[in-house]
């Protein structure tokens, strides 16, 4: 179980780091109104970059606003960033975890009361089977609280990343060039 939590947090950490580095690089290649074409990006890089700054770019979606929406209502940040397909996943998983919390808490209360009633003067330690069931349902309730907290945090992180990458150009044409300097020698591969 601890390996799962460790792996989950490592994946989230690298996702945030990679999204920040890619968004910073992406912001440098953005024109004030539209995406620059690949040719003009190359020309812009070769020209003096002193007149082109990061402040020229205005994001369409604000990341912290998306986080605030998701903090108030899980899934609202995904609605704000137009990632509609994620909303049923977040709400479904959240509903399942809340159901697990309530159901296991009710079972815990039932077995707690039964265990307290099983304690008598002759048997002060009570029924050990009821004690084990009480502890099991308490642990399950606590696990579902942890799972719902992780889901809530992932919801916030996802809303932030979606808003950061909202302006990212996703086209079907990917161009990769090697050793293309002054158009003398080079390889271009179009996917």
N, C-alpha and C positions, 0 to 999 in steps of 0.2 A: 504494500500500500504506500509506503514512504517513497519507493522508487517511482510510482506513478505520479505522486505529487511533485517530486523533484523534476521528473521529465516534463511535466506540465509547465512548471514555472520556468524551466530552461527554454522551452519552445516559446512561451510568451515573451521572455526577455529578449531572445534573438529576433522575434517578430517585430518588437518595438524598435530595437536598435536598427534593424535593416530598413524598416519603414522610414525612420528618421533620416538615415543616410541617403536613401534613394529619393526621399522628398526634397532634401537639401540640394542634391544634384539636379533634380528635376526642376526646381525653382530657378536655377541658373539658366535653364534652357527655355524659359517661357517668355513670350512677348507680352505686352500689356493687355492685349485683347484676345489674341489667338495663339495657338501653338505655332512655333516657327517650323518651317519645313526643314527637312534634314539638310538641304543644301544651305539654307540661310543660317542654320545652327553652326555648320562648319565654317561658313564665312564669318559669322559673328565671333567664333572662337579665334579665328586667325586675325581679326581686326582688333583694335584697341578696345578692351573690355571696360575701360574706365567710365564710359557713359551708360553702361547697362548695369543696373544694380538689382538686388533682390527686392527692393522696395517697389519696383515697377510692376510686380506681379500682385494681383489681388485675388485671393482664393474665393471661390464661389460658396463653399461651405466652411464654416468656422468649426475647427475641431473641438474646442472647449464648449461650444454651444451644443454640439452633438453629445458630448459627455454629460452635460447638465440635463439634457432631455432624457438620456438613458438612466441617469441617476434617479430622476423623478419617477419615470415609468420605463421599466426595462423593455427594450424594443423601440422606444420612441426615437432614440438616436439613429437607429437603422432606418426608420421611416424618414427622418430628416435627411439622411444621406442617400435615400432612394435605394437601399438594399432591402427591398421588400421580402425577398425569399428567406431572409434570416429571421424575420419577426416570428413566424410560426415555430421555428426551432427554439428560439429563446423562450417564448411563452409556453410551449409544450414541455420543455425541460424544466422550466421554472415551476409550472403547475405540478409536474410529477414530483419534484423535490418538496414543494409545499405539502402535497398530499402525503408524502413519506414522513415529513416532520409531524404532521397532525396525527396520522394513523399510529406511528410508533410512540408518540407521546401519550395517546389514549391507551395503548397497550401497556405502556410503562405505568401509568396511573392505576390501571386495573390490577396489574400484578403487584404493584407496591402495596395497594390496599389489601389484597389477598395475603401477601406475605406478612403484613402487620397483624392481620387477623389470625394468622397461623402461629404467631408467637403466644405461648401460654406460660404459666408458671412451671409446668412440667417440662416444656420444651422452649426455653428462652431464645434459642437461636432460630426457631421457626423451621418451615419446610425449605430445605436447600434447593429443591426443584423450582419453587416459586422465586427464591432469591436469584437463581441463575437466569430465569426468564425476565425478571425485573431488570437485572443488569444488562441482559442482551438488548432489550428494547430501549433502554436508556442510551446504550452505545449506538444503536441504529439511529435513534433520533439525533444524537450529536453528530453522527456521520452525515446525515442528510442536511443538517445545518451547515456543515463545512462545505458540502457539495453545492448548496445553494449560494453560499458566499463566493465560492470560486466562479460559479456561473455568473453571478452579479458583476464580479470584477472583470471577467472575460467580456461581458456585455459592454462595460465601459471602455475597455481597451479596444474592442472591435469598433465601437462607434468613433473613437478618436482616429483610428487608422483609416476607416472608411472616409472620414471627412478629409484627412490629410491627402489621401490618394484620389479624391473625387475628380480632380482636374487632370489626372494622369491620362495621357493619350494611349488608348489600347486599340491599335490598328492591326489589321491582318497582315500588313507588310512589315517584315522585320528585315533590316539590312545590317549586315555585318561586314566590316572591311578590315583588312590587314595590310600593313606596309604600304598604305596608299599615301605617298608623299609626293606632291607636285605632279601627280598623275603619271609618273614615270613607270613605277612598278607597283602592282597592287593586285589584290584579290578581292572581289566583291561576291558575296553570297546572299542571295535573296531567298527568304523562306516564304 
